[in-house]
Amino acid sequence: MTTDLLDLESLLTDEERAVRARVRALVDREIRPHIADWFERAHFPRELVPKLAAEGLLGMHITGYGCAGRSSVEYGIAMQELEAGDSGIRTFVSVQGSLAMSAVAKHGSEEQKQAWLPRMAAGEAIGCFGLTEPNAGSDPGAMQTFARRDGDDWVIDGAKRWIGLASIADVAVIWAQTEEGVRGFLVETSTPGFTATPIEPKLSMRASIQCDIALEGVRVPESARLPEARGLRAPFECLNEARFGIAWGALGAGRDALETALAYAGEREVFGRPLAGMQLTQARLAEMALSLQQAQLLALHLGRRKDAGGLRPHEISMGKLASCRTAIDICREARAILGGNGVSLEHSPMRHAANLESVRTYEGTDEVHTLVIGQALTGLAAFRG
Ligand SMILES: Cc1cc2nc3c(=O)[nH]c(=O)nc-3n(C[C@H](O)[C@H](O)[C@H](O)COP(=O)(O)OP(=O)(O)OC[C@H]3O[C@@H](n4cnc5c(N)ncnc54)[C@H](O)[C@@H]3O)c2cc1C
């Protein structure tokens, strides 16, 4: 049974459909059979990393340095398929590719690109992206982590919070204040003074890792600084890549929840008739399909604009906000259609809904993206009141 009532498929090229088929097969083979167990055990399946790498999914939108050089739409399609499996697995690919690898690709020196990107694309090295701090999330300008020059070195002190993959990462992109403004550093996680501690227990994103990072007198050479990163604009450019991926990805979770609800309602009998034949159920399913397809159309529009080179930050905010909101509503409705069975891990909607609480929070909360859109409409920034 298809949920693509508008035949959005017809808007895709053959190559885009091929990407979708390959990633969908990977999700069916490698993720679906195990995800409930990983989620229950709060286990990040490291053994998946080489398989995701072999499919060209790590830094797939980056060209050269062993990366796949795929289009924005192909990247988005892949994120949607991965997140139909689980947001935590898509988050791994986003942190590795859109955040850590993008930081190197956009702001790194040639030596840094050669040193890290091929290994990261192959899944041989894992990266993380440390921007958020215990007291600075939506407002990263309030960050307190500080890097001071000491001869030819930099010494970094501070703390980061909620940093994906940090405890298994080989390299951390650390954003810090300096005398010259915000700068980015590639910190090898074996450097003395760097500690990453997983945040546990979590009610969301259980099949992925997020950590507290402590930075205590972490000494790195000048060659570890990202030379092209100046000011907060630098991490924001990386965040925009990840936000674009979320605008597509979250809808994968929504689609999977809708498909689950459709299948369940088709088989479940209530009051002697199939649940799917009840008007109230159809009203729910129709609303879910309508909002899903509207958001999918928006994501595709943004992808085409990104590939054409014209996508602006507030458009990405519109996509991220719309997709997260749509997906979480669909997952909650799907959970309700499954009745009591909806709270069992045997079915995906409530797991997706729990994950999406994180997705709507990271990479800019709903409120932050609402304010970005408000600023684009009015010309007035209302972030400070
Ligand atoms: C699972 C997960 C993974 C993450 N991964 C990473 C990562 O890899 N790297 C990284 O650097 N960070 C990561 N984060 C952190 C994430 O980006 C932050 O949690 C997010 O930016 C929000 O910051 P905060 O938690 O400090 O909340 P706050 O900024 O304290 O916000 C609290 C509330 O205030 C609201 N608010 C904020 N400003 C305004 C305003 N101007 N007007 C009205 N309301 C406002 C927010 O919307 C929110 O509802 C992750 C978070 C999670 C949960």
PDBQT file of the ligand as one rigid body, heavy atoms in Angstrom, charges set to zero:
ROOT
HETATM    1  C1  LIG A 401      19.847  13.910  21.064  1.00  0.00    +0.000 C 
HETATM    2  C2  LIG A 401      20.587  15.208  20.953  1.00  0.00    +0.000 A 
HETATM    3  C3  LIG A 401      21.722  15.279  20.140  1.00  0.00    +0.000 A 
HETATM    4  C4  LIG A 401      22.455  16.466  20.076  1.00  0.00    +0.000 A 
HETATM    5  N1  LIG A 401      23.622  16.496  19.334  1.00  0.00    +0.000 NA
HETATM    6  C5  LIG A 401      24.411  17.619  19.386  1.00  0.00    +0.000 A 
HETATM    7  C6  LIG A 401      25.693  17.621  18.769  1.00  0.00    +0.000 A 
HETATM    8  O1  LIG A 401      26.128  16.616  18.171  1.00  0.00    +0.000 OA
HETATM    9  N2  LIG A 401      26.455  18.749  18.864  1.00  0.00    +0.000 N 
HETATM   10  C7  LIG A 401      26.024  19.862  19.517  1.00  0.00    +0.000 A 
HETATM   11  O2  LIG A 401      26.772  20.841  19.563  1.00  0.00    +0.000 OA
HETATM   12  N3  LIG A 401      24.804  19.889  20.122  1.00  0.00    +0.000 NA
HETATM   13  C8  LIG A 401      23.997  18.798  20.078  1.00  0.00    +0.000 A 
HETATM   14  N4  LIG A 401      22.758  18.778  20.703  1.00  0.00    +0.000 N 
HETATM   15  C9  LIG A 401      22.343  19.970  21.471  1.00  0.00    +0.000 C 
HETATM   16  C10 LIG A 401      21.175  20.706  20.838  1.00  0.00    +0.000 C 
HETATM   17  O3  LIG A 401      21.589  21.358  19.674  1.00  0.00    +0.000 OA
HETATM   18  C11 LIG A 401      20.613  21.668  21.907  1.00  0.00    +0.000 C 
HETATM   19  O4  LIG A 401      19.976  20.865  22.896  1.00  0.00    +0.000 OA
HETATM   20  C12 LIG A 401      19.642  22.667  21.305  1.00  0.00    +0.000 C 
HETATM   21  O5  LIG A 401      20.325  23.613  20.514  1.00  0.00    +0.000 OA
HETATM   22  C13 LIG A 401      18.851  23.429  22.398  1.00  0.00    +0.000 C 
HETATM   23  O6  LIG A 401      19.719  23.958  23.352  1.00  0.00    +0.000 OA
HETATM   24  P1  LIG A 401      19.454  23.702  24.909  1.00  0.00    +0.000 P 
HETATM   25  O7  LIG A 401      19.224  22.243  25.103  1.00  0.00    +0.000 OA
HETATM   26  O8  LIG A 401      20.550  24.342  25.655  1.00  0.00    +0.000 OA
HETATM   27  O9  LIG A 401      18.090  24.411  25.211  1.00  0.00    +0.000 OA
HETATM   28  P2  LIG A 401      17.866  25.989  25.495  1.00  0.00    +0.000 P 
HETATM   29  O10 LIG A 401      18.599  26.783  24.475  1.00  0.00    +0.000 OA
HETATM   30  O11 LIG A 401      18.139  26.229  26.926  1.00  0.00    +0.000 OA
HETATM   31  O12 LIG A 401      16.315  26.109  25.212  1.00  0.00    +0.000 OA
HETATM   32  C14 LIG A 401      15.317  25.772  26.193  1.00  0.00    +0.000 C 
HETATM   33  C15 LIG A 401      13.975  26.205  25.641  1.00  0.00    +0.000 C 
HETATM   34  O13 LIG A 401      13.998  27.618  25.416  1.00  0.00    +0.000 OA
HETATM   35  C16 LIG A 401      13.549  27.888  24.103  1.00  0.00    +0.000 C 
HETATM   36  N5  LIG A 401      14.152  29.130  23.625  1.00  0.00    +0.000 N 
HETATM   37  C17 LIG A 401      15.461  29.382  23.389  1.00  0.00    +0.000 A 
HETATM   38  N6  LIG A 401      15.621  30.639  22.923  1.00  0.00    +0.000 NA
HETATM   39  C18 LIG A 401      14.378  31.185  22.868  1.00  0.00    +0.000 A 
HETATM   40  C19 LIG A 401      13.869  32.456  22.480  1.00  0.00    +0.000 A 
HETATM   41  N7  LIG A 401      14.685  33.408  22.009  1.00  0.00    +0.000 N 
HETATM   42  N8  LIG A 401      12.536  32.681  22.585  1.00  0.00    +0.000 NA
HETATM   43  C20 LIG A 401      11.710  31.719  23.040  1.00  0.00    +0.000 A 
HETATM   44  N9  LIG A 401      12.119  30.486  23.403  1.00  0.00    +0.000 NA
HETATM   45  C21 LIG A 401      13.442  30.229  23.320  1.00  0.00    +0.000 A 
HETATM   46  C22 LIG A 401      13.982  26.695  23.304  1.00  0.00    +0.000 C 
HETATM   47  O14 LIG A 401      13.289  26.599  22.088  1.00  0.00    +0.000 OA
HETATM   48  C23 LIG A 401      13.651  25.579  24.284  1.00  0.00    +0.000 C 
HETATM   49  O15 LIG A 401      12.284  25.280  24.196  1.00  0.00    +0.000 OA
HETATM   50  C24 LIG A 401      22.003  17.605  20.775  1.00  0.00    +0.000 A 
HETATM   51  C25 LIG A 401      20.834  17.527  21.555  1.00  0.00    +0.000 A 
HETATM   52  C26 LIG A 401      20.136  16.353  21.658  1.00  0.00    +0.000 A 
HETATM   53  C27 LIG A 401      18.922  16.285  22.535  1.00  0.00    +0.000 C 
ENDROOT
TORSDOF 0
